[in-house]
Amino acid sequence: MDRGLDARRKRILFRSLRRGTRESDLVIGGFARTTLKTLDGAQLDALEALLDRPDPELLGWVIGLHPVPPEFDTDVMAMLRAYKSTL
């Protein structure tokens, strides 16, 4: 694995596990733990864009409380929603 990507994945994992709410930490952090190793650069970009959103907004999209805006409706969001359904 490229060293730059390894450091990037570590940063993303940290951000995923320290969201601010327990529910987000569990869902988003758990997703990151299980999938980060398999994501390519574009998917990491998409995940980082999601992590830039506030917890209530992101979790609302993940659990289906609110529709996902087109710019965030990526394969990573689909994987995150699928992961949530396994919990």
C-alpha positions, -999 to +999 in steps of 0.1 A: +000+000+000+012+035-008+025+053+023+005+084+014-027+064+012-019+046+044-016+079+063-047+091+046-066+060+057-055+065+093-067+101+093-100+090+078-104+063+104-097+087+132-123+111+119-148+083+114-144+071+150-146+105+166-177+120+151-192+134+182-223+112+187-222+076+198-245+065+170-223+081+143-191+068+159-206+033+157-221+034+122-195+055+104-165+043+125-175+007+121-179+012+083-145+027+081-129-001+101-143-027+078-139-011+044-110+014+044-085-011+032-106-018+001-114+018-010-096+033-039-086+070-041-119+082-056-138+064-029-116+079-002-124+113-017-161+105-015-158+093+021-139+124+031-166+146+015-192+128+036-171+132+068-171+170+062-209+170+067-224+175+102-233+144+121-271+149+121-271+155+083-249+125+075-266+101+098-300+112+085-289+102+050-274+069+062-305+058+081-328+071+053-344+099+074-336+124+046-328+119+009-292+120-001-283+150-022-270+140-057-235+152-050-232+128-021-251+099-036-220+078-045-211+042-043-195+049-009-229+062+004-245+030-009-219+009+009-224+029+041-261+024+039-257-013+033-233-015+062-258+002+085-284-025+076-260-052+089-259-037+124 
